[in-house]
Amino acid sequence: MNTQLGHPDVVNALLAAIRQSEKQMISFRDFMNICLYSEPGGYYRNPNSKIGKDGDFYTSSSIGSVMGEMVAAYICSQISTETSSDDPIHLVEWGGGNGRLALHLLNEIKLIAPSIFSRLSYTIIESSGFHRGLQRQTLEQHIDLIQFMSENEWFTEGSRDNVYVLANELLDAFPVHRIRFQDRKFQESYVSWNAQEQIFEENWLPLDAKPLLDYIDRLEVQWAEGQVAELNLAAEAWVGSVAAHMISGSCMIIDYGDREEELYAAHRHQGTLLCYRKHQAHDNPFIALGEQDITSHVNFTSCIDSAHRSGFTTCTLQTQREFLVEQGILQKLQDHFDPNPFSEVSKRNRAIRQLLLSDQMSELFKVFIAKKKR
C-alpha cells in the first residue's frame, strides 16, 4: 500500500467502509468523517499537534489572550442585563481545543466580574480523550468549575436557563456533502479506491438524497455549469439541537464563512473546501489522510434560518473585526513605542493588530450570536 496516503488506521478504516458499501464507494461526507474523527488515527483524534507554531494552523485563541477577553466582555455584559444577581450561569464550550480560549475567558471574567465568576459552571463538550487531557492541563487552576461531557451527555440533560454556548471554529470541521451542478442536474461526490494506482478517487453520481435536495431548494443560488459546493447539513442541525436545550441565554459561533449569496457566488466555482497541513493550505483532501485538517466555509444564512426556526428570538452576524471593536479592543491597544519587540506590551499589541487586520482573520471570520429569552 502507498505509505504516503496518510495514517494507516485511517486508510484501513476508509478501505473497510468502501468494501462494505454496496456501491464500493462512500459519500464524500463519510470520507471526511472518517479522516477527521475515526479512532484512533483520525485528525481530531490522534495526538499530533494541530494548533500553533508546531501544528497546522492558528486559531484566534493561539494569538494571545485578547480573543478570550473580548468574548468574556460580551458574555458579562449579557449576564448583567439578562439575569438576576443570584442566578446560576452555565457556560458551555463546544470543542475546546487545547483549552486556551476557556482559560483566557475565565481569567478575564474572574478579573472584571468576580460576582459573575462566583456563579459560573463551565462545561466543555469534548469527545477526544487526547484533547480532554490537554484541556485539564491548561485549565488546572479552574478545574473545580469545569465538567467534561460528550455531546450526547449534554443533550440528554434537561433544558436550562442562563445557558451561554460558545463554538469557536467548530462548524467548519463538520463533515460536508460535496455537490456539483452539471448538465442542469445535481451530482454528489463519492470516494472509491483505485487498487491499481493505490489512490482514493472522487466520483460524481446523480444526487437523489432528499435532505440534500431540500437543502438546495432553500438556497437562493443561480448555479453555474460545473459549479462545485459543500452542503453542511450538520451545522444547521446542531444549531437546532442547541436551541432545544436552552430556555434562555445565547449561542455564539465564531468561524470562517459567509452568507449564502457570497458562499455560492460564481467566483467560488470550485467551492470552499480547504486542507491545512504545517500551515500550508491546498485543496486535495485525498492525501495525508488523518494528518491534515479538512474544512469548508460555514453557510451562516443556513445557521440564521435554523436559529429562527428553532426558537432563537434575535440573531446578529458581524465580522470578527466589528465584534472586537464593539467589545472595546481598541482600548486595549497600547499605542506607545517599546524598543523591545519581545516585551509583553509589544507582543500584546501585535496580537491585537493581527486580530484586526483585514487581510488576516478579521473579515473572513464571522461572529454569529443567537439569543433566546424565556
Buried (B, 14 or more C-beta within 10 A) or exposed (E): EEEEBBBEBBBEBBBEBBEEBEEEBBBBBBBBBBBBBBEEBBBBBBEBEBBBEEBBBBBBBBBBBBBBBBBBBBBBEBBEEBBEEEEEBBBBBBBBBBBBBBBBBBBBBBEEBEEBBEBBEBBBBBBBEBBBBBBBEBBEEBEEBBEBBEBEEBEEEEEBBBBBBBBBBBBBBBBBBBBBBBEEEBBBBBBBBEEEEEBBEBBBEEBEBEEBEEBBEEBEBEBEEEBBBBBBBBBBBBBBBBBEBBBBBBBBBBBBBBBBEBBBBEEBEEBBBBBBBEEEEEEEBBBBBBBBBBBBBBBBBBBBBBBBEBBBEEBBBBBBBBBBBEBEBEEBEEEEEEEEEEEEEBBBBEBBEBBBEEEBBBBBBBBBBBBBEE
